[in-house]
Amino acid sequence: MKNILVLAILVALPLLGCSQGGVLNKQQLLHDVKVLAADSMGGRLSGSEGNRMAQDYIQQRFKEIGLQAYNKDYVQHFRFENKRLTVDKATNLVGFIPGKSTKAIVITAHYDHVGTRNGEVYNGADDNASGVGALLAAATYFKQHQPKHTIIFAALDGEEQGLQGAKAFVANPPVPLQNILLNVNMDMLSINDKGELYASGAYNNPQLKPYLAQIQPRPHARLVLGHDRPEQQHDDWTNQSDHYAFFKQHIPYMYFGVEDHPHYHQPSDEYRNINTSFYPDAAALVIDFVKLMDRNLEKLK
C-alpha cells in the first residue's frame, strides 16, 4: 500500500514544463528518469522488488498517457534462466497507439539494470532509465498526434541478462511479425559531452540512411551514424541491445544510444550525472525520426 501511494504521488506530477521544440515535456522526461533511477528501485535487477516497483511506475505512466493494452495491465510475462539468474516471472510492459494502418513501428527500451552489488546500488540512470523516459515521451507525443501507423511501446525486462525481454517479445509478438516494419530501440541517451547521439544500424538497413540524413540537429544534440559494421568487432553494436532480436527476425531497426562513458555499469550512473541539456534534445531527435518514418514507412518495402 505504501508503494502504491508513493507511486501515485510520483505519477501525479503536473504535466507542466518547457517544451523541447514542441515534441516533449522536459520536466516530465527528467522526472521519469529520476524516479526510475532512485535508490528505492535498488538497481532494477530482473526479478527483484525494485524491478517490480519500476514495473508499477511504468504501468501507471502508460495508463496516464492513455496507451491501449494488448493484455491486462500491459503485461507480458516470460521466464528466463542463465548462468547468473533465474527469473520465473520476468515482465515486459507493452502498450500501443492504433494507427490508420495495422502495420506497426515498435519502440523499445529496457527498464532493468544490474541491481545492487557489495551494498552499492547501481541505479542505471543512463542505462537505461533514460531510454524508458524517452519511450514515455514518445508515447505522450503520439497520443497527442495521431500516427499513420500503429505504434507499439515496449518497456523490456531482462536486457542485461542477454536481451531476454526482446527475445520473448519477438517469440510471442502482440501482432504478426510481418506487420512490424521497423524497430526503434533506445538504450543510453543521456550522458555525452560532445552532443553526439549515435544512430546505429544504417549499415544493416541502408534504406534508412536517407531518412536519418533528414533529421536536423537540435541545439544540444545531433545524430552521428556508426557502430554498425562487422569489422568494428566489439564496437559494432548490432548485437549489443534489444534491437538484435528484431534484426535476427529480419525486421529493419535503428538503435539510438551514446558511446560508453566512465559511469557505464558503475554506481555513479546516477541521475545527478546525466546531461540535462543534451538528453532532452537526444530524446527529441529520436521522436523526430519516428515521426519521419511514420510518414514514410511503406516506402521501406
Buried (B, 14 or more C-beta within 10 A) or exposed (E): EEEEEBBEEBBEBEEEBEEBBEBBBBBBBBBBBBBBBBEEBBBBBBBBEBBBBBBBBBBBBBBBBEBEBBEEEBBBBBEBEEEEBEBEEBBBBBBBBBBEBEBBBBBBBBBBBBBBEEEEBBBBBBBBBBBBBBBBBBBBBBBEEEBBBBBBBBBBBBBBBBBBBBBBBBEEBBBEEEBBBBBBBBBBBBBBEEBBBBBBBBBBBEEBBEBBEEBEEBEBBBBBBBBBBEEEEEBBBBEBBBBBBBBBBEBBBBBBBBBEBEBBBBBBBBBEBBBBEBBBBBBBBBBBBBBBBBEBBEEBE
